[in-house]
Amino acid sequence: MNKKQLRTSLRLARRALSAQQRSHAADGLRRVALAQNLLLNCRRIGFYSPTHEEINLMPLLNHALWLGKACFLPIVPRRFQRRLGFSRLTLLPRWYLNRYGIHEHWTPRPVRAWQLDLLFVPLVGFDEACHRLGMGGGFYDASLAYLRRRKVWRKPLLVGVGYECQKADEIPSDPWDMHLDAVITERKIYWAKKKGQTCVTG
């Protein structure tokens, strides 16, 4: 199947999950991440506000805050722009809905992806090689394009997030698609390279 067909098929599979399955998956995702010490050596972590269809990252985000991590959420850029900014979560009530109806946290000084140690990335589908199928907006691809020019210093560690039912046999890949370091689901972590990669903090 091409990307459009895969998006339709995998979104239908994700949409078919019951509320109970979604709740259990969110807890499972948190347990897998903590069992693998995914947050251990990371100080600045990028999350995202999940839509109704996407797996709920909030239990893991709340645990990261409890650990004292600096947690960030993406800010969708203005129209005709593609690079995401990231806002650090604070106790101040600075929430609003962006043009896609997704909650964002306002900040006067957003940071860029390269300033994060770990970034959780939403996806529609993935395969065992950690190729990602996104929604097609290109925000993450554009924001992380600089990584294609980096051979040694690579930040952040990119971890796709999805349900196990979003795994496909093979995801078509274009030259501009970003390459994930890993994908985490409610059951396990798939590593694109050798298991045991850690965040590089600076």
N, C-alpha and C positions, 0 to 999 in steps of 0.2 A: 504494500500500500504506500501511496505517497503521503506527504506530511498532512495534507488536508483530510484525507481519509482516516489517517491514524488519529488525528485530533478528535474527529467525530466519534470514532469507536472508543477511544480511551476516556473521553469525557462522559460518554454514556455509561461506561463501566463504573466510573467514579460516582456518577449521579445516582446509580442504583443502590449504593450503600445505605443501610438504614442508620437512623440516629444512634442506635446502640453500637453498631459497628464503628461509626465515626468516633464515638466517645472512647471505645476500647482501643482504637487505633492511635488516638492522641496520647493515651497513657502508655501504649506500647512504644511509640516513638520516643517518648521521654526516657523510658527504661533502657531502650537500646542505646541511646546517646550517652546516658550516664554510665552504663555498663562498659562502654567502649572508651570512656574518659575523653569524649570528644571535646568537652568544654575546658578540660583541665588546664592546659597551657595557653589559653586564649584570654586576652584581656578585653579586647574590643570585638563585639560579636554583632553581626547584622542579621536581623530576623525579617519577617514580613507579616503584614496583617492578612490572615487568611480570609478568602471569600467563603461563602457557604459550601462550595464544592470542594475546596482544598482542605487537606489534612490540617488539623488545628495545632499550631505551634505554641499556643499560649501556655500550656503546662510546662514546656521546656523553657520558654522565655522567662516565666515566673521563677523557675528554679535558678536560672542564670542570674537573675536579679538578686535572689536570696544569697547566692554565692559571692555577690559583690562585683559581678561583671558589668562593664559598661555596655549597655544594649542599645541598638540602633534600629530604626525602621526606615524604609525607603520613602523618598519624596518624589512623586512623579513630576518631571519638568514641565515647563510651559509647552504649549502646542508648537509642533514642528521642531522640538528639541528631543533628544533621546537619552542624555546622560542623567542617571539618577543621582540625587543627593541623599544623604542619610542623616536622620535626626536622632540625637541621643535622648532616650526616655528619661524624664524627670518627674518629680512629684507634682509639678504644676499642671493644671487642667488645660492643656493646649491642643485638644483634639478637634479635628474637623474632617469633613468628607471631601475627597478629591473628586475630579470630574468623572471617575469611574465608580463612585460610590464606595470607595475603600477608605477606611480610617487612616489618617496621617497625623503625626505629632509635629506641631510647628516648632521651628527653631530659627533664630536669626543667622546662625552660622552652621549650615549643613557641612558634613564631611564627605569626602569621596571614597569610593570603594577601596582604593589602594591604602587608605588609612585604617582599614579594618584588618583584624587577624583571621577571622572566620566569617563567612557569609553563607547563610542558608538561602537557597534559591528555589522559588516555586517552579513547578513544571506540570505539563500535561501528560508526558510520557518519558520513559527512559529505557535503556537496555543494559545488559550486564557489563558492557564496556563503558558505561556512564555517559553515553551520548544523551543529550537532553532535547526534548521536544517542548518548546514553550508555546505561549498563546499566539505568537506571531507579531507582537508589537515591537520587538527588537530593543527594548529598554536595557535589559541585562547584557545582551550582546554588545551594544554600543558602549555601555558603561565599563565593560571589562575587556574591550578590544585591545587595550594596552598590553594585556598579558601575552598576546601573540608575539610581541616583540621582546619579551623577557625570557631569558634562559636560566638565570640563576636566582635572582631576587624576585620571588613571586608571592604577592599578597593580594587578596586574602586566600585562604584555603576555601575552595568552592565546594559546597555540599548541597546537591539537589535534594528536595524533600517531596515525598509522594507516598501514596498507598501502594501496597504490593500489587494490587490489581492494575496499576498503571505501567507495569513492566511489559515491554514488547520484545519480540524476538530480535528485532533490529530497528534502530531509528535512523532514517536517512540523514546524512550530515552534509552541510554546505560549508564552504571555506570560512565564512564569517561566523559560524556557530561557535560559541564558547565551549571549551572542554572542561567538564567537571572533574574534580579530584575524587569525588565519591558521591553516592546517593544513599540516603537513609530512608527506610520505611518503618512500619510498625513491627517488622520481623527481624530486619538485619541491616547491616551496612555493606554496600557494594563498593569496593575500592577500584579505581581505574588503574592504579599501580600497586605497589606492594603495600600491604596493610601496615598500619602503624605510623602513617604520616602524622605530624603534629603541626600545630600552628607556629608560625614564625612571628614572634612579637618584637616590637621595636618602639 
